[in-house]
Amino acid sequence: MQLNLIAGTDFTSTLNFRLSSSLAPLEMTMEEAKLGTGKGRNRFDFDYSSKQSIYTIISIEISVIEPTKMAFSQILKRSTRTPETFRSSVHSSSSSPPITARISASEIIKEPQTFSNQTKLPTHNFPPLLHIHPRSFCNKIIDNADAYSPQVITDAEKLCKMISTHRDTSQLDSLLNSTEIELSPALVVEVLKKLSNAGVFALFFFRWTEKQNGFKHTSDSYDALIEALGKIKQFKVIWTLVNDMKIKGILGKSTFALISRRYARAKKVKEAVEAFERMEKFGFKPELHDYNRFLDTLCKSRQVESAQQVFDKMKKTKFKPDIKSYTILLEGWGQEMNLLKLDEVYREMKAEEFEPDVVAYGIIINAYCKSKNYNQAINKFNEMRSKNINPTPHIYCTLINGLGSEKRLDESLMYFELSKSSGHLPEAPTYNAIVGSYCWSMRMEDAFMVIEEMKRYGIGPNSRTFDIILHHLVKGRRTKEAYSVFKRMRDEFGCEPSVSTYEIMVRMFCNEGRVDMAVSIWEEMKGEGVLPGMHMFSTLINSLCRDKKLQDCCKYLEEMMDMGIRPPSQMFNHLKKALVDEGKEDVVLMLTHRLEKLRTLLIVT
């Protein structure tokens, strides 16, 4: 079981979960409860009910010892693990005021089942008192504290810089062997995630780590590699990894969900469906939450029509949808701005006696904003409040963003103030939304005043904040000001640029004909161990090609293929033509051969 507790949040939901892979899902009905800050003791009960022979009743009591100005998100995990493991999964930070959670649990087991591993569900005496400290970032679920330790992050950055700056694999192998960095599962996963834009590098590092004495890959490291390989469409290699995971006994449903998502992102819907259905061949029976996750995958990959078809087919044969199933489709059609289909799903949901909750309202409001029907969005906002459904920070963000983009700044500011007065604690996304609203009206000084307020609350700014400002400055052709802000974000605000920040700057200089500056930014990015993606490579190579700098074009194209990224056909063909025009047919043959080898990952030994 996984439960998020967020201060100042209303909970009203029904969840499906598993206590272990061998148990049938139990339905948890969560009674509405308010977790306030500084309001004394709040108690709420969870009743687990099931037609199975096992059921559990757990009560959790929250007491705020010291009011906090920050929202907190923590995980309480209820599983078949030992109390020591359970205790260690709740992480603390000495810099934050503590919140105490008292947990009492009782299990009633009637006629215990025989599980696939021939063991009975154990019972645990959980520690009576746990101290939970709110973290400085909001709504961030932490599964592994080690992954966020400064040492892991520092070591991961060192390894990524080493890998990304050495294209000779034999030399790289020697360098890695000589490093004194101690490998851990958390470190390996972090490195693989940082290499997610460089599938070949990720595979090389994965193969190197498995050869190290005493190291064993976890399901997380396999999944991180599969994510990186999925981005470069190396699905044959991925299925080989799946078989490895099966043999090692670490394969789970989440891996199939990941593969389905990568197929869907590659617009291979048929293969995405087949990947989902292959779960059963590997011994995993899909359940409702698996179907919901798959529908969400299709919708977020802009394949909502396929998601609707899967929904209609599965509804008739395999599962009974819940409110989450419907809200996923609502969101899908909303992203496509198809309000007719959205209304059709909404009416079907109501016909099935599912009343719209705060999530459904948020999706509908977002759909209206996306299609620029702001007055309808405001009407829905007022409707939900009239039903005593409290808007979430995300809903306020949606309205602030939407109204700001239409330069309805006064209304945007009104919802920003309303969000603050409604009891929601300061969050970076809400402040980023108002930064964006000021930027749409080109009121940059006001945007930076909001950043100062973020600093006072300790919630930013972050790279997304500056991406918003840079986007608007670039759009307004204020190049010098944009470059100044780019330098200030690290020097003055201590905020590290992300790959999207670098991409904004490289594209800006390329469009301005300043390829020299684009290359300078690129090299700075590489020096920080940040790896570019396909679109960023294409932008730079196309600009170099226009400037007839063909040798540099080939250098970056090879670097691109070294990372396992296949160049877009249009860009590759354009470069080949330019090379042929310069009489460099031999270079064209070499690059074409490299591309053919890349298709089967033969460049990895």
N, C-alpha and C positions, 0 to 999 in steps of 0.2 A: 504494500500500500504506500502511496505517496500523497502527502497532504501539504499544501502551501498555506501558511498563516500570514496574513498581511494586515498590519495595523490599520484600523479605520476602514475595513472592508466588510461588506455584507456578503454572506455566503448563502446561496439558495441553489442547490444543484443536486443532481443524481449522477453518481459516478459508477463505472464498472472497473474493477481492478482484480488482481490475482494475488493471493498470499504466496503462492509459489507456482511454478510452471505445471505442477501436477494436479492442481486443484481447479475445480470449476469456478467461474467468476461469481462473485457475490455482489449483490446490489447494495449500495450504501446510500441511504437517504439522509441528507444533511439538513437539519432544521436551521431556519434562518437565525443567524446570530450576529451580533455586532462586536467586533474587537476594537474597543476604543483605547485611546491613550490617556492615561491619567484619570480614568473614570472608575478606578477600583477594580473589583473582581467581577469577571464575566464568565459565566459557565454555559457550556452547551454540550449536548449529548449526541452521539452518533449511534444509530441502531443498524447493525448489519443483519440483513434477513435473506434467507435463501431457501430454496426447496431442497437443498442438499442437507446432509446430516450434520453439517458443521455450521454453527453460527456464533457470532461474537458480539458483545456489547462493550463499548469503550466510552469512557467519559474523559474529557480533557478540560482542565481548568486553567484559565489564563489570568495571571495577575501582573499588572504593570508596576514594577517597583519604582521606576523613575520615568516620568514622562519624557518622550523623545520627539524631536522635531523631524526625524527621518522615518519614512515608511520602512518596514522590514519584511523580508521574505526568508522563510526558513523551511527546511524539510524535516518532518517527523516521519520516520520510516518504521512501519510495523511489518515484520517479516519473520521468517524462521531463523534469523541470525541470532547470535549470542547477545546478551545484554551489553557486553563490552563493545561489540561492533556497533550496536545500536547507539550506545553512548557516544562513540567516536564519530558517528555520522552527523552529530549536531555540533556545528563549529562555532567558535567564539572569536570575538575581536575585542581586545582590551580597551579600545578607544571608544566603544559605544556603550550607552547605558543598558543594563541588563533587563531582560523580561523573563519572568519565571513561568514555566509551564509545569503543572502537576498532572501526572498521567496515572490513571488507574485503569486496569484492564482485567476482564474476566473472560474466559473461554469455556463454552459448554460444548462438549463433544459427545454426540450420541452415535453409537454403532460406528466406530471409526472405519473409514474406508481403507482399502488397500491401494496404495499409490504405486505408480510405475517403478519407483525406486525401492519398493517393498519396505518403506518406513512410514511411521505415523507422524502426524503433525505434532511437533514438540510444543510445549508450553514454556513460557519464559516469565520470570519475575523481573519486570522492568524496573530500572532505577526510579525511586519515588519522586525525585526532584531533578529537573534538568534546567540549566541556565542557558538561555538563548540570547545572543546579542545581535541587535540589528546591524546589518552591514551597510557600508556607505553607498552601495549601489542598490537600486530598487528593482524589485521583481526579477531578480536574477536567481534562478534555481541552481544550487550548488550540489552536485552529486559527489564531488571528490575535492576535498579541501586542498590536497597536495597539488592539484592542477593549478591552483591559484597562489601557490607559495612563491615568494620572490625568487628563490633559488631555482625553481623549475622554470620560471619564465626567463630568467637570465641565461640559464644553460641552454634552453630551447633557442633563444635568439643567437647565441654563439654558434650552435650547431647549424642553424639555418644559414647564417652568413658564410660559414665554412662550405656548406654544400652548394649554395647558390653561386659562389665565386670560383668554383673549381669544376671545369667541364671535363677534365681528364679523370675518368672513373678510377683508373689504377692509382693515380696520385691521391685522389679523394679517399680511397680505401685505406691508404697508408696514413693519411692525416687523421682519419677517424680512429684508426687503431692506436695512434699515439696520444689521443686525447685522454685527459685524466678525469673527464666528467663521468660521474657514476650514473649508469642507466637505471631508470625506474619505469614502471608502466605509465605513470602520469607524465613523465618527461617525454617518453616516446610518442604518446598520444598528442602531446602539445606540439612536438616537432612535425608530426604528420599533418596536423591541422594547419600549421603555418605553411606547409608545402602543398596545400590543397590545390593551388593553381599550377603546380608543377608535378604532374602525376608520375613522370619518369624518375624525378628526384625522390619522390615519396616512396616509390617501389624500391629504388636502390637502397635508401635508408632502412626500409623495412627488412629487406633481405640481409643487410649488414647486421642489424640488431639481432636477428634470429640466429646468427652464427656466433654471438657472444656467449661465453660460458655462463650458464645459470639463468639466462634471460628467456622468458617465455612470453609470447604475445597474448594479449587478452582480447576479448570480443571488441572492446573499444578501439584498440589499435588496428584490428582488422577492418572495423567499420570506417575508421578515419582514412585508411588506405583505399577502401572501396569508394568512398566519397571523392577522393582525388582522382582515381582512375575513371570513375563515372563521368567526371567533367571532360575527360579527353576520349570518352566513348570506348574504353577498352573493356568491353563487356565479356569477352572470352576469358580474359585474365581474371575478371571479377568472379565468374562462376567457378574457376579453378580454386580461388580463395574460399568460396562458399563450401566446396567439398573438403578443403583443409579444415575449416571450422567445424564441419560435421564430424570429421574423424577425431578431432581434439575435444569434442563435446562442449564447444563454446558457441555453437550456432543458436541464434534466437530469432524471434519474429521481427525484431527491429532491423535486422540486416535485410530482410526481404522488403520491408517498408522503404529502406534506404535505396535499394536497387530499383524498386518501382519508381521512386522519385527521380532518379537519374535517367531512367528510360523516358519518363514523362517529360522531363526538361529537354531531352533530345528529340521531342516530338515523336517518340516511338510508342504510341499509345497501346498498340496491340501487344508489344513486348512487355509493357508495364503491367498490363492485365495478366499476361502469362506468368510474369515474375511473382505477382501476388498469389496466383493460383498454385504455383509450385511449392508454396509453403506446406500444403497438405502432403505432397510427395516426400517431403523431408520430415513428416511426422508432426506437423503443427496444425491444429485445427483452428481456422479463422473464427473469431468471435466478433460481436457487434463493434467493439472499439477498434478492431483491426479494419473492418469495413469502413468505419468512419475515417480512420487515418488514411486509408487508400483514397477515399473520396476527396479528402482534403488535399492530398498529394496532387490529384488530377486538377482540382480547381486552382491550386496555387501555381500550377504549371500552365495555366491558361488553356486548359482542356476541359472546360466546364460542360460542353455538350457531351463529351465522352463520359464525364462523371454522372451526368443525368441519365445516360443510357445504362451505365453500370448500376446506378441507384434503382432505376425502374425494373431492371432484370433481377437484381438480387432481392428486391422487395417482394417479388412474386414467388421466389423459390427458396431463399436462404435466411433472411433475417427480417425482423420487424424494426423499422427505424425508430429512433428516439429523437428528442428535440435537437440534439447535437447534429444528427444526420441532416435535418432540415436546415439548421443554421449554416452548415457548411455549404449547402447548395445556394442558400440565400447570398452568402458571401461571394460565391463563384459568379453568379449572375450579376451581382452588384458590381464586381470588378470589371465585368464586360459591359457595364452600363445598360444591360438589357432589363429595363424596369418591368416590361411586360412579363417576362419569364419569372422575374423576382416576385411579382405579385401573384403569379400562378402557384409558385411554391409556397408562398405565404398563406394563400387560401387553403391549399392542401394541408398544410401544417395545422391550421385552425380547425379544419374539418376532422382531423385526427385527434382533436381536443388537446392540442399543445398550445398553451397561451404564450405569447412572446415574452421572453425574459430580457434582462438587461443586455445580454449578448446579442439577441435577435434585434433589439432596438438599435444597438450600436452599429450593427451591420447595415440595417436599413438606412439609418442616418448617413452612414458613410457612402452608401450607394447614391443617395440623393445629392450629397455634396460632390461626388465624383462626376455626376451628370449635370452639375451646376444648377440643380433645383434646390437652392439654399432655403427658400421660404418653406418648402415642404419638409426639408430637414429640420428646420426650427419648429414646425408644427408637430413633428414626431417627437422632438425633444420635450416640448411642452406636454404632449400626450402621456409620455412615460412618467413625467413628474406628477401629473395629475393622478396617476395610478400608484403613487408612492414608491415608484421604482427609481432609486437614486442613480443618476448618471455616473459612470466611471470616468477616471482621468482620460482614458482613451477617447471617450465620446466628446469630452471637452476639447481634446486635441483636434479631433476631426473637424469640429465647428470652427475652432480658431484658425486652423490651416485653410479650410475652405473659404471662409469669409475674408481672411487676409489675402488670399490669392485673387479675390475679386476687388481688392482695395476697399473693402468695407471694414476699414481699420477700427472704427469706433465700436462696431458690433463685435469684432474679434477681441478687442480689449475688454469689452463687457463680459464675454464668456470666460476670459482669462481671470478676471476679478471674481467672477461667480464661482469658478473652480477653486480659487483660494479660500473663498468665504464658506464653501460647502463642507469644509472639514478635511479635504484631501491634502495630504502632505506634499511638499514640493517635490517634483519629479523632473528629471532632465527633458523627457519628451514634451511635456507641457511647455516648458520654457523655450525649448527649441522651436515649438510651434509659433510662439509669439515673436521670437527672433525672426522667423520666416515672414510673419505678417508685416513687421516693420520693413524687412527687406523688399517685399513686394511694392511698398510705397517708397522705397529707396531712402528710408530714414535710418541710415547706418549708425548715426550717433546714438539713437534710441536703442538700436539693436545691441550695441556695446554696453549700454546702461543695463540692459537685461542680463548680459553676461556677468556684469559686476554683481548683480543680485544672485545669480547662480553661484558665484564664488562664495558669497556670504552664507548661503545655505549649504555649501559643500556638495553641490550636485553637478558640478561641471565648471567650465564648459568641456565638451568632448569633441572628438573629431567631426561628429555629425553637425555640431553647432557651426563649425567653421566651414564645412562643406556647403551648408545653406548660404552663408554669407558669400563665399567664393563664387558659388553658382550665379548669384544675382549680380555680383560685380563683373564677372566674365560676360554675362548676358548683356550688361550695360556697356560693354567695351571699355571698362575702367581697369585696364590691364595693370598699370603701375600700382594702383591701389590694391588690386587682388594679390599681386606679388608681395606687397608690403604686409598684408594680412597673413599670407602664407608664412612669412618669416616670423611674424609676431606670435603666431599660435604656439610655437615651440619656445621661442626666446622669452616672451613676456608671460605667456599663460601656462607654459609647461605642458602643452598638449601635443602628443605625438601624431603626426599625420598618418592617416590610414591609406590603404591602396587606392581608395576612391578619391581621396584628397590629391594624391600624386597624379591620378588620372586627369582630374580637372585641370591641374596646372600644365601637364604635358600637352593636353589637347588645346588649351588656351594658347600656348606659345607656338604650337604647330599651325593653328589657324591664323595666327598673327605673322607667320612666316619667319619666326625666330626659332628655327630648329636647333640652333646652338644652345639656346636656353632650355629647350625641351630635353636635349641630351644631358645637360647639366643637372636638371631636376631628376632625370632618370637615374643617373649615376649616384646621386645623393640617396635616392630611394633604395637602390641595390646595396649601397653601403650600410643601410639600416636593416638589411635582411628582409625587406618587403618585396614580394615577388609579384610582377605584373601578370595580368590576364590577357586573353586573346585580343580583346578590343583595344587595349592599350598598346600592344605590340603593333596591331594593324595601323593605328593612328600614327605612330612614329615611323614605321616603315613606309607608309604611303607618302608621308611628308618628305622623307629622305629621297624617295624615288622621284618626287616632283622636282627636287633640287638636284637631280642627277648624281646623287651621292650613292652610287650603286654598290660600292665596296662596303659602306656602312650598312646599306640595306641587307646585304648578304650576311654580314656579321650578326645583325639582330634577328634575321630569319633563322640562322643556325642556332642562336641562343634560344629562340622560341621553340624550335624542334627538339633541342636538347632537353627542354622541360616537358616534352611530350605533347605540346600544343600544336595541333594541325592548323596551318594557315588557312584563312578563308580563300575559296577558289578565285574570287574576283581579284583579291590582292596578289595572290601567287601568279595568276595569269598576267596581270599588269606588269609585275616585276620581270617575269620571263620575257615578255615582249621588249621591255627596255634593255635587258641584257642581250637579247638577240640583235637588236638594233645597234648595239655597241660591239657586236662581233664576239660575244662571250658565250657561244653555244656550249663550250665545255663546262662552264659554271652551271648553266641550265640543266645539263645532264646530271651533274653531281647533286644539285639540289633536288631534282626529281627523284633520283635514286634514294636520297635521304628520306624523302617523304614516303616513298613506298616502304622502306624499312620501318618507318614510324608506325605505319598502319598495323603492323603485327608486333610492335615493340621489340623488333630484332636488335635495336640499338642498345637494349639492356642485356647485359651478360650476367 
